[in-house]
Every structure is written in C-alpha cells, then in structure tokens.
C-alpha cells in the first residue's frame, strides 16, 4: 500500500476492522465526546461500506498504514492528481482554484468563494495506526 491519499470512494479493508470502509475525506482530526478537536491528525476519514454516513460519530478515521487491502479504487482524474499534489505539498493552504482549473496562481483568496467553512487542520505527521471512530473518545 505505497500510494498515500487514495481517491474518494475507494473501498478498503482496515487492520482490526470487521467492515469495509469507503474513504470520504483526508487529513482529519478526531473530536472527543465534548466536541474538542484532538491534536492528532489522521490520513483518512471514511464510512462503513455499503451503509454510508449515518452520523458524524460513526465516521471512521484511520491512517494509510492501517490499510490492509484496497478492494475498489475510487474515481480519479487530473483534478484528483492536482488535489493530491496540493495535499502533500501544501496541506494547510490548498489552492482550490488550481485543483479545479489546473492553473497555478499565487493568490488563494478565491478559495472561500468556492468552498465555505474551510477547516484549520494540523499538519503533523501522525504515526498512530489505531482504527477509530470520531465520536469514540479513544
């Protein structure tokens, strides 16, 4: 499992998990039971396949190293390739205009017009390989 940041929609088997998980997001922090954001950052968020997202507390969060097997690789195209590049090179200030248009620019102020509610993520390189649910408090 060498390629980090698999496409959205990818279905994976996770170490120590009974269900298949579909990737729904990247670089996520766990919330504790009081709604506080944990400092530890995980590579992926996902939901149980084929059930999907039923509540935020049931979202799985895990690291790339937790993936045992890729069952299905999600859709990817040039926009995904640009997103993955931005995610690896500039995770705290992803240039959404570049991802969509393919044209690099220095200004990323237009990102808020395209996506509202940007979250401030911690870019630490977590080595934790525990499989967790966001609301589990683990």
C-alpha positions in Angstrom: 0.0 0.0 0.0 2.5 2.6 -1.2 0.4 5.4 -2.7 -0.8 7.7 0.1 -4.1 9.6 -0.3 -6.2 7.2 -2.2 -9.2 8.7 -4.1 -12.5 9.4 -2.5 -14.8 6.5 -2.9 -12.0 4.0 -2.5 -13.2 0.9 -0.5 -10.5 -0.6 1.8 -10.1 -3.3 4.3 -8.6 -2.0 7.5 -6.4 -3.9 10.0 -8.5 -5.0 13.0 -11.9 -3.9 11.4 -14.7 -6.2 10.5 -16.4 -3.9 8.0 -15.2 -2.5 4.7 -14.6 1.3 4.8 -15.1 3.8 2.0 -12.8 6.8 2.0 -14.8 10.1 2.3 -12.1 12.6 3.4 -8.5 13.4 4.1 -6.3 14.8 6.9 -8.9 14.8 9.7 -8.7 15.3 13.5 -10.8 13.3 15.9 -13.3 15.0 18.1 -13.7 14.0 21.8 -17.0 13.5 23.4 -17.1 17.2 24.4 -16.6 18.3 20.8 -13.0 19.3 21.3 -10.6 18.7 18.4 -7.8 16.2 19.2 -4.3 17.3 18.1 -3.6 14.0 16.4 -4.2 14.1 12.7 -5.3 11.0 10.7 -4.8 10.5 6.9 -8.4 9.5 6.1 -12.0 9.6 7.2 -14.5 7.1 5.9 -17.8 5.4 6.4 -18.9 1.8 6.6 -19.5 0.3 3.2 -22.2 -0.1 1.9 -24.1 1.7 4.7 -22.6 5.2 4.2 -22.6 8.1 6.6 -25.4 7.8 9.1 -24.0 10.2 11.7 -20.7 12.1 12.3 -19.9 9.8 15.3 -19.8 6.8 13.0 -17.2 8.2 10.7 -14.1 6.0 10.8 -10.7 7.8 11.0 -7.5 5.9 10.2 -4.0 6.2 8.7 -2.7 4.9 5.5 -0.6 2.3 7.4 -3.9 0.8 8.7 -5.0 -0.2 5.2 -4.7 -3.9 4.7 -6.1 -4.2 1.2 -7.7 -1.9 -1.5 -11.0 -3.6 -2.6 -12.1 -0.9 -5.0 -10.2 2.2 -6.2 -12.3 5.3 -6.4 -12.6 7.7 -9.3 -9.6 9.8 -10.2 -8.7 12.2 -12.9 -6.5 15.2 -13.4 -8.3 17.3 -10.7 -7.6 14.5 -8.2 -4.0 14.4 -9.2 -3.7 18.2 -8.5 -5.6 17.8 -5.2 -3.2 15.0 -4.1 -0.2 17.2 -5.1 -1.6 20.1 -3.0 -2.5 17.8 -0.1 1.1 16.5 0.0 2.9 19.8 -0.6 0.7 22.5 1.0 -1.9 20.8 3.3 -2.6 24.0 5.3 -3.4 26.2 2.3 -4.7 24.1 -0.5 -5.2 26.1 -3.7 -8.7 25.1 -4.8 -8.6 27.3 -7.9 -5.6 25.3 -9.1 -7.3 22.0 -8.4 -10.3 23.0 -10.4 -8.8 25.0 -13.3 -5.3 23.5 -13.5 -3.8 27.0 -13.5 -1.3 27.9 -10.7 -1.6 31.3 -9.2 -0.1 32.9 -6.1 -3.4 34.1 -4.7 -5.6 31.6 -2.9 -8.1 34.2 -1.6 -10.8 32.9 -4.0 -10.9 29.6 -2.3 -13.5 30.8 0.2 -15.8 31.7 -2.8 -15.7 28.1 -4.0 -15.7 26.2 -0.6 -17.1 27.8 2.5 -16.2 26.7 6.0 -12.5 25.8 5.5 -11.2 24.0 8.5 -7.8 24.7 10.1 -6.0 21.4 10.1 -2.9 20.3 11.9 -0.3 19.1 9.5 1.6 16.9 12.0 2.8 13.6 10.6 1.0 11.1 12.8 2.3 7.6 13.1 -0.7 6.2 15.1 -2.1 3.2 13.4 -5.3 2.8 15.6 -8.6 2.5 13.8 -11.0 4.9 15.5 -14.5 6.4 15.2 -14.6 10.2 15.6 -17.0 10.2 18.5 -15.5 7.2 20.3 -13.2 9.3 22.6 -10.4 6.7 22.0 
